[in-house]
Every structure is written in structure tokens, then in C-alpha cells.
């Protein structure tokens, strides 16, 4: 028997079996049952159709982790529209490109971020603009609650197929313009099933939204948590004190966070006398850079939480591996910290390999380095309007596998461990930053003659952008500009999290015989005292 896999099934199931149970704790203090969440999503669906939104149209959401995001996501998908979450940390220029590239038809923007859309409103094809507080926003924006009240709950749900695109998630543009990662109903559904299983999500879980919902649909948790009938506790950003308070007052059982969030919690814990759990045991999933053993030790031994380290990319769902392999470590053994630092074993139904330049699997000696490649039902369908980039992503070393750009070793149990990167990216605090974009920006400064940007080790962020700058003056001792001025220059021209953090003036950059900058030499020098060429923390 074949039943189409549709993302609308997740909310449908929750409404059927958990209608009177609490679904969402909102940042406004409101609480909604699954019946109420469903009704609000229906009203979004009706409102969108009344504004001409049809199956296949794109609806963007620019929002921190609030209940509005969940309502607009499901309201859009119920009419077959493509849900497109946006990273609220980006600049108006970034949004202009994405909205134009995807030909977005409608956008919901939180009042705190709507000004970024208002700034480029005349440049984009979007016609419908909705916000949760129209009085706080310049320009003509429709107020969300009034829109829902007027719309009613009646809408026409179109016939949908599992191989149709239902979400587009834009990458950070680490190798050129941002790319729209297209994901189908089937892709999203199977990824959510995998997340539900490997993250052990149950109907009595209480999930705290510390992970941005815009990160590949919150790693699929907008589906998995909803479908299981568990409870969403929403936030408006990451604040260590508020996280610990919510864990106690809402009895949180599960949350996610990059290693930098773990460090933030650890620092707060060291400075305050507090309880780390409520009525429930707590487990946490982390990804991005591998957390240091000391951080894992703090989370598990001091907080009393259970940590799972997972790995993936926007293009892969994101999650494709987990370090949660209890047959390979004891819960009370110190050996578990070394295992949990690894990116780990493949998810069910996921073919993760590490291959050399010829596409041959590297030996399981934990020494030989190759590139991570993956096949799985959770891997993207394609890049939006970029067939050449799609072909390249799936055909470099091994045909038919998505190439992650991370270089790793494999141990005797098949657990992978990232050692270096093939892609020219920096992962700082869980966010991808393009060194090429930073270099292009710095090149525009009149006092910069040449520049190379690499990741440098950082205890706080795992790794952070560092620029080696050849000044126009030619004299590193008298560069004509200060490091702080160049840092501010990048911050003024890019999203704040992308700004270069360190600057070193040099007389020249190391180059090959053909004049290509040898970034590897710069990285090798920066990471000389580290055991690998990627950040932890």
C-alpha cells in the first residue's frame, strides 16, 4: 500500500489525538491547545487564499521562535504553498536577493525585523506583507490577528503529492550567492521520522525552542514535535538565565543548541546557584562544531543532562549522523566524552561514507582523511533555479552522493570525526560564514591591497574569522587603518555575525608558484597547537 508522505499530516495527527492538550507556550504568555493551534493555522490558510496565494507559491517567514512562525508555516503548507523561513540575522540586501530569487508572493515578518523588509520592499515581487504588530512597523503592513479574525477557518486544501517541493531553505551564501535548498513533502517527512526516532521524541516531551526555527525548519522539529503531540515552548532568542528558568517552570525535557549555547549555559551556571532541571530529566542535542570534552562533561556531570551530538547540513535535512551509540560507551564511563565529540554513526536509512579523491572509501583506521558524502531520503531535491550547482553538489568524488565539504576520519565502528574542511567556510557559533564574502568586502576598503580570511581558534565560538591583510601602504607597521576600523567596516557591510573578528597586517601572503594564496599555510600556523583544523565549542 502506498500513502503519500505529506507534511500536513503532522498537525493533522496532533489535532486528532491531542486536541485538548497544550501545544504551544507562546512568548506572549498565551497558551494554545492543538485544537487552537490548528484553528489558527486554518485561519492563516484562509487568509492566504483570500490574498491569491495558491499551491506552489512561496510564503516567507521572518521570525524568531514564536508561535506565529508555527502558525504561518502550517497555514502555508496546508494550501500547498512553499514555506520559506528566513534567517533574521541577515541584512536587507540578503533578503532582497532571496525574495527576488524565489519570487516570494507573501511574507510574514515579526515586528522586530519587519524594518529589514520595509527597506527593500520596492525591490521585491512580494505583494502581501503581514506582521504581528503593525503599529510598531513603518509602512503598510497588515496586522496578523486582525487578518486571522477576518479570514475565518474555511479554506480549500489542494491535492498534494509527496514529490512536490514544500520548503525552501536558503544557505548562507558561503560559495557565492545564497542557494535555495528545495525539500519535498517526502524529504521533510522522512527526516522528521528520523529525528523523532533518534532524538527519542515522545508525546509527553516539552521542547524548548533555543534552536532557530529558520535553521532547516528547526532541524525538522516543527514537524517531529508537532506530529508526536509534544509541547512547544517558544522563545525570542537565547538567554541563559531564561533557558534555565524555563527548564524549571515549564519542566523542559528536551532542547537543542550549538556548542556556543552550551558554553553560554556553562558560564551562567558557574556564576549562579541554580537548579538545572524541573520535574523532567533533560536531554540536549548539539551540532555545528564538536563540543570540547570539558563542555560535554559539564553538561552531563554538573547539569545532569544527557547530550547527543548530531551532524548535517542545510542540504541534508540537516541531520545525518549521531554520536548517541550507547553500545560503544558506558553511561558512567569517561570514555563517553571522546565518543560524543565525534560526529558519529549514520542515521537509519542514511548512507554516510568517507571517500578519497577517487571516490573509494578510506580505511577504518581513524587516521586516513577523506570527504564525507551522503545518500538518504532526507537529502535535498535540488537547489532552486541552480541546476549546475545541483549537479556539482552530487557528482564530485562520487556520483549520486551529496558532498558535505567536510574532511573526516572513520574509526573501527564506522564513527566519523571531522578533521578539516574542503569548503572555504568558517563555522562560528553554529553559523556558516563565507571567507570569500569577507574577503570581497575587505577588498573594497581603500587601505586593503590584498587579504586572506581563515578560521582561527576561539574558546567562545569554536572558530572565528581572522583576516590577514596586506595594506595598501605596503607597510604592516603603518597600515593606514586600524584592526578595529576593518572589523567595523565588515560589520557595517554584512550581517553582524559575519564580521571579521581578528586582523593581522602582513607584508605579503603565502602563494603558490602560480600566485594562488595558500590559505592552508595560514591555517596550519593558526591551528598549530590544536589537534585538528576545525573548531570546538
N, C-alpha and C positions, 0 to 999 in steps of 0.2 A: 504493500500500500504506500502511496506517495501523498504526503500532506505538505503543501508549500510552507517553507520556513519564513515567517513574516515577523518583523519587529513589533508590530501592533499586538501580537499575541501576548507579550509580557504584561502590558497594562490590562488587557482583556482578562487574563488569568487572575491577576490580583483583584480586579473588581468582582470577579465571580466568586472567589473563595475568601476574600478578606475585606469585603465592602465596608464593614463597620469597624475595622481595625485601623489604628493610626498609621498613616502612610508617610506623612511629612511633618517635621517640626520646622517651621519657617523662621527666617531671620527676623521677621516682623513680630514674632511671638505667637502668630496664628498656628493652629494645628489642623491638619486635614486628614480625614479618613481616605481609604482608597476609593470609596464611592464619591467623595467630594473632589478628590484629585481627578478622577475620571470625568466628572461633570465639567470641571474647569477645562480639561483638555478638549472635551466635546465643544465647549463654547469657543475655544481657540480655533478649532476646525471650522465651525460655522462662520466665524468672523473672517477667516482667511478666504473661504469660498465666496463670501459676500463681497470680498475685495478682488475677486477674479483669480485667486490662486487655484491652480489646477495640478493634477498629477504631473510630476516631473519638474515643476517649478522649484526654484531654490528659495529657502527661507533661512536667513542668517540670524544667529542669536549671539549677542554681545553682553555677557552677563557673568557676574561672579556666581558662586554656588548657591543660588536661591531657588525657591520653589517655582518662580517664573520660568526658569530655564527648563525644568522638567515639563511644565505645562505646555510651553511653546514647542518643545521637541516632540512630544507625543501628539499635540494638536496638529502639527505639521505633517507628521508621518501618517496620521490617520486619514489624511486626504491624499496620500501618496506623494506629497511634496518632499523635496530633499532637504534634510536638516543639515545646516552648515554652522557649527559652532565656531566662534572667533576668539582668538587669544586677546584678552582685554589689555595685555601689556604692550601691544603693538602701537604703532603710530598711525595717524590719519592716512599717510601715504601708503602704508601697508594695507590698510583697509580699502583704500581706493583701488589698489591693484586687484585684491581678492574679489571685491564686489563686482568689479568690471569683468574680470576674467570668468567668473562663474555666472555672470549675468543674473545677479540676485534680484528677485522680484519683490521681496518684503524683508524687513528687518525689525526684530525686537531688540532694543538696547536699554540696559539699565541706566537710570538717571545719572549715575556717577560717570558713565563712559559715553553717553549719547553725544556729548560735545565733539568727540572724535569723529563721529559720523556726520554731524552737522557741518563740520569743517570741510567735508568733501562731498556734501550732498548733491551739488550740481554736477559733479563729475561722474556719477554712477547711474546705472539704469533703474535703480530701485525706486518704486513709487509708493510703497506702504511703509510708514515709519511709526512704530508703536513703542512707548516707554511706560515704565511703572510709576513715574511721577512727572507728568507733563509740565507742571508748574515750575519744576526745578531745571527745566531744559529750555534752551533758546530754540527758536524756530517752531515750525508747525509739526507737532507730534501728537498722536492720538493717545489718550490715557488708557492704559491696559484694562483696568477694572470696569471703566465705562464701556469699553469695546466688548468685554465679555457680557456685561449686563444686557446690552442692546442686542447681542448676537443670538441669544437663545442657545438651545442644545441640539437643534436638528441640523444634520449635515448629511451629505451623500458620501459614503465610503466607497471608493472605486475598487474595481478588481485589481489585485496586485499580484505580481509574480516574484518568486524568490531570487531570480537572477537580475532584477531591476535595481538600479542604484537608489539608495535611500539616505546615505550620508556622504558628505564631502568634508574631509578634514584637511586643512592646509598645513603643509610643512613650514618650517621656519625659514625657508629660502637659503639653506646653508650652501647650496651649489648653484647659485643663480636665483632667478625669481622663485617665489614660493610655488609649490606644486600642490594641486588639489588631489588628495588621495580619495579615490572613489571606492565606496564599500557598498555591497549589495545587502538586501534583506538576509540572504543565506549566510553571507560572510559575518554580519553582525550577530546573527542568531547563534551560530555555532561558536563564535568567540565567547559570547555570553554564557553559553552552556559550559565551556571550558573554564571560564572564570568562576562560575558557580561551583563547579566541582573542585578545582584546585585550590580555591580560596575558601572552600567549605562553607558557603553561604547558606543559611537556613532561615526559615520564616520568623524565628524569634531573634534574629540578628538586629542590632541597632547600629547603623552605619553612619559615621561622622564624615562629612564632605570636606576633608582637608585637601584632597587631590582635585585640581581644577576640572570641572566638567568639560571644558573645551579640549582637554588632552585626550584625544581619540575617544570622545564621549565618556570621559572619566574612566578610561580603561575598560569600558563596557559595563560599568556599574550602574549607569542609568537604566540598563536593561536587566542585568542579573539581580540586583537588589529589588527592583520592582517586581519582576516575574516571580521571585520567591515569596513575595508578600512581606518582606522585611521593612524596616523603618528607615527613612532618610532623615538625617539631622543636618540641616543646611547651615552654611556659614557665609561670611563675606570676606574671606581671606584667612590667612594663617596667623594666629596669635597664640603663643604658647600657653599663656595663662587661661585664655578662653577654651583652649583644647582640653586642658586638664579639668577645668570647671565643667565642661560639657560631658566629659567622661564620667564624672561623678554624678552630676544632676540628671543626666539622661541615660545613665547606665550603658554607655557605649560599649559595644563588644568588638567592633571592627573599624579600622581606618587605614588609610594609605598615606604615604609621604616619602618624598625624596630624602636621601641621606642628610641633606641640609636641614630638613624639618626635624629629623631625629636629633641632630646636633642642637638645634634651637630648643627642643624639649629637654635635652640633657642639661644644657646650660641653665635653663629655668629651674629644673629640678634641683640642681646644685645650690641655687640661691634661695630656694623656698622650702619650707617644711609643709609637704602636702601629700595627700593620698593620690595614688596613680590609677586606681580602679574604682568603679562603682560596684553595683551588685553583680556585674558580669565579669568574667575573665576577658582580657583584651588580647587581640592579635592584630598585628600590623604588617602590611605589605610595603616593601620599599623597592625602588628601581632607580634607574639612572646610573650614576657611578656606584661601584661596590662600596658599601659602608665599611669603615675600618672595624677591625675586630673589637677595639675598645668601645665603639659605639654600640655594636651588637651586644656586647657584654652588659653595658649599662641598661639597654632596653630590656633584656631578658632577666638579668640578675637583680638589678635595682628596681626597675619599674614592675617586674613580674609579668611582662607581656611575652607573647610568642611572636617571633619575627619570621617573615617569609621574604626572601629576596627573589624578585622576578625580573624578567628582561624582555625587551622587544623594541619596536619602533612604530611610528605612526602608520607605516605601510603594512605592518604585520598584525594589526588588530587592537592593541600592540603586543599582547603577551604571548610568548612562545616557549619560555623556559621557567623553571622554578628550582630553587635550592632546597625546597622542602622535601627531602629524601630521608626519612627517619630510619630506614634500614642501613643507612650509611653513617649514622651518628646516633649517639645516645642523648636523650634529653638532658641528662645531668653531666654529660661529658664535655670537657673543654674543647674536644675535637670539633664540636659542632660549630664553633665560631669560624674556623677555617673553611668548613664546608659551606656555611651560609654566606661567605664572602663571594663564592663562585656564582656565576650566572645560572649554572646548574643543568638539570635534565630537561628534555623536551616535554612540552605539554602532550596530553593524549592526542593521537591523530596528527601529530606535527612532526615532520621530518626535518630535523636540525642537524646539519653537518658542518664540519670544518675542513676546508679543502685547500690544496696548494694551487699554484698558478695554472696547473694543468687540469684542475677540477678533480684531483684524486684526494681521497680522504687522508688526512695526516694521521700518523700512528698515535695510539693512546698512551703516549709517554709523558704527557704533561710538559713537554719541552718544545716540540715542533709546532711552529706557528703557521696558521692558515686563516683564511677568511671564513666567517660564519655565513652560511647560506641556508635558506629555509623554504620548504613547501608545506602548505597547510590550508585548511578551509577558512582560516581566519585572515589569510593574507589578502591584500587589496586586489580589486579587479583591474584597476589601471589608474594612471594619472589623468585628470581632467584635461582634455584637449592637448595632450602631450604624448603622442604615440611613440616618438623617438626616445623620449626619456623612459617610457614604459618598457620598450624593447631593451634598452641598455640595462635597466634595473634587473631584468630577468635573464640576461644572456651573457654575462661577462665571463666568469670562470666555468660556470656550469649551467647549461641551458635548462630553462624551466624553473629555476630556483630564484627567489628574491635574494639579492646580495646585500648583506647588512652593512658592509663597510667597516666592521669591527674585526680585528685580528685576535685570534684566541688559541689556546691550547686545549687539549682534551685529556682527561685522566683515564685510569683503567675502568672506571664505572661509566664513562661517557659523559661526565660532567664537564661543561666548558668553563673557561676562565679567560676573560678578555685581558689582553696584554698591551694592545696598541690599537691605533685607528688608521684605516686606509683613507677615509674621508677627511677632508680639510675642515673639521668641525671641532668645536670646543663644547663640552657639556658641563655647564656651571650651574649648580643648584638645580639640576634636573631639566634645565632649558638648553636647547641646542642653539649655538651661536656660530655664525659663519665667519671664519677668519678672513675669507676673501671679501666679504662685505665690509668688515672693519678696515681692511687694507685699502679698499676703494675709497672709503670715507676719508681716511687719513691722507691719502694721496692728494685729495682736494685742498689740503691745508698748504698755504704758500711756503711754510717753513719746512715742509717734508719733501725730501728728494727721493727717498726710497724707504720701503718699510716691509717688514715681515711680522705677522701676528701668529703666535703659537699659544697652546695651553700651557700655563705654568701651575705648579702645585699650589694648592691652597687648603689650609686646615679647615676653613669655614665652608668653602664652596666645592671642595674636591679638586677643581681646577678653575683657573680664571684667565681671561685673555691678557697676554703680555705682548707689547709691541716693541720690536727692535727697529729704531728709526735712524736713518741716515739723514741728518739735517741738510737743508739747502746750503747752509754756510760751509758745509764740509767739515766742520769742527765740532766734535761731540762735547767739547768743553764749553763752547759758546754756540749753542744751537739756535739761538734767536727765539726760542719758545720754551716754556716750562713743561714738565710732565703733566702737571695739573691742568694746564691750558689745553693740552691734547686730549686728556681724559674728558674735560668738559666739552670739547669740540665734538667728540664722538657721542656723548650723551645728548647734546643739542640736536644732532642729526639722525639719531637712531633711537629705537626703544631703549629705555633706561637700562634694562638688564643686559643689553648687548654691548654697553660701553666698555672700552678697554680699561683695565684696572691698574696696569703697571706699564711704565715706559722706560726703556733703556736706550740712550743715544750711543750710536756706534759709528766708526769711520766708514765701514763697509759691511756688507752682508756676505756670508759664505756662499759661493756659487760653484756650479759645475763648469766644465770646460766650455759648454755652450751658453753659459750665462744664466742658467736656471738657479734660483735661490734654493739652497739646501736647508730647508726647514728642519729636516731630520737632525742635522748637526746642532742646530739651536735647541731643539727639543732634548736631544741627548745630554747636552750640557745642563739644561734646566732640571732634568729629571735624574741627574747622576746619582743622587742619594736615595732614590725611590726604587722599589723592587719591580715596578712596571711603568709603562709610559702612559698610563691613564690615571685619572684622579680617583681618590676615595674620599667620601664624605659629603 
